[in-house]
Amino acid sequence: MTYTTDFIAELFRAANEVDKLAPLEKGRLLQRAIVTIRDMRDIVGIPTSGTVADTLIEIGAVAASVDRRQDQDVRAALLQAAGMIRDLRITMDSQIEAMVKKARNPGPRT
């Protein structure tokens, strides 16, 4: 497994056991997820919007107030982050696959 796959699994596990986690653990997981998503977005070429509609801002709000949030809110943020990371990984993998195919088949020579 890759680091990304392991982290996605860790987020799902944490979401399933959110009631057993300390607030500090919840906040750190969400912050790691935010950094991972931002880094992956940069690699893929997705600009950071910074608008209220950006789900990453919602996840950040939950991370910032994790000690005052209900477990269901934290669970939802963990699952949302895991889904975003999974989707970005799929996008990255497809871009790499397309680049490899293009390199193998450079087209007709002139």
N, C-alpha and C positions, 0 to 999 in steps of 0.2 A: 504494500500500500504506500501511497505517497503521503507527504505531509498534509496536503489539502484533504485527501480522503480521510485521513486520521482525524483531522480537525473537524470535519463535517460530522463524523461519527461521535466525536466528543461533545459537540453541540447538541446532537440528538439525545445522547445519553443524559446530558445535563437537563435538557427540557423534560425528559421523562422522570427525573429525580430532583426537580427544582426545589421541592420542599426539604430536601436533605442538604442543600448547599447553603453555605454562609453567604451573607450579602456581599462580602468582599470577593468571593469566588464568582458569584453571578456577574458582578460588575467587571471583573477582569476578563471573563470569557467574552462578554459583550464588547469590551474595548478591543480585545484581540481580533474579534470578528470584524469590527469596524475598520481597523488597520488593514486586515487581510482583504476586505472588499475594496477599499480605496486603492491598494496596491494592484489588485487584479484589474480593476477598472482602468488604471493607468496603462497597464500592459495591453489590454484589449483595445484601448483607445476611446473609452467612454468618458466624456468630460464629467467632472463633478458639478452637479447642478446647483446645490446649495439652496434649493427652493424648499418650501414647506412640503411639497408633494414627494420629495425624495425620502424613500423608506429608511435610508441610512440615518437621516436626522431623527426619525422616530425611534430607531434603535438606540441612538445616542442619548435621547431624552430618557429612555428607560434605564440605560446604564448609569446616567447621572443621578437618578433618583431611585436606584434599585432597592434601597433600604425602606422606602416608603411605598413601594409598588406591591400589588398583590402577586402571588405566584403565577396566576394565569397570564398576567401582563408580561412577566419575565419569560415564561414559557413561550408565549407567542413571539416575543422578540428573538429568542434563541432559535426557534424554528424558522422564522423569517430570514435570519442571518444565514443559517445553514442552507436554506433554499437558494439564497442569492449567491453564496459561494459555489454551490453545486452548479448553478446555471452559468456562472462565469467560468468555471473550470471546463464545462462542456464547450463553451464558446472558444476558450483558449485552445483546447484540443482540436477543434475543427479548423481553426486558423492555422495551426501547425501542420495538420494533415493536408490542407490546401497548399501550403507552401512547399511541402515535400513533393506532392504530386506535380506541382508546377516546375520544380527543379528537375524532376525525373523526365518530364515531357516539355522541353523548352520550345517546342514547335518547330516548324520548318526552317531550315537554314537558307539564307539568301546569299 
